[in-house]
Amino acid sequence: MEQKTSKNNNRIKRMLYRCWHRGTQEMDLILGHFANAKLDGYNEAELDRFEQLMDEQDTDLLKWILGQEPVPDNIDADFIKQLRDFQLMRNSKS
């Protein structure tokens, strides 16, 4: 069990780095803050789903999160909604 936790910790560290170093400042901030708040609580399946989403292009992710384009059927719309809701919550606190 301890080995699994260590494996998850390393995976989460890599994912956090990827979230904060996307290539566009907007997505660094959106994914970085979301990942800081959420990843530690995710199980393996949720980490897999989020990691798949991180493989998408920043421009596409931003359009889906901002609601500028509909989320394609092959994209995890639930995670896009979570990102959108989290971003709205963060913006309302500012």
C-alpha positions, 0 to 999 in steps of 0.5 A: 500500500505504501508503494502505491501511495508513493507511486501516486505521489510521483504521478501527481507531482508530474501532473502538477508540473504539466498543469503549471507549465502548459505553454499558455498563461491562461491554461497554466493558471486554470489547470494549475489552480484546479490541480492544486486543489483537486488532484490529491483527492482523486483516485486512479481512474480520476487521475487517468481521466484528468491526464487524458484531458491534459493531452488536449491542446490548450486552445481547445481546452480554453474554448471548452472551459469558457463555453466558446465551443461545445465539448466534443463527444470524445472529450470528458465533458464532466471534467470540463464542467468541473474545470469550468465550475472551479474557474467560476468559483475562483473568479467569484472570490476575486 
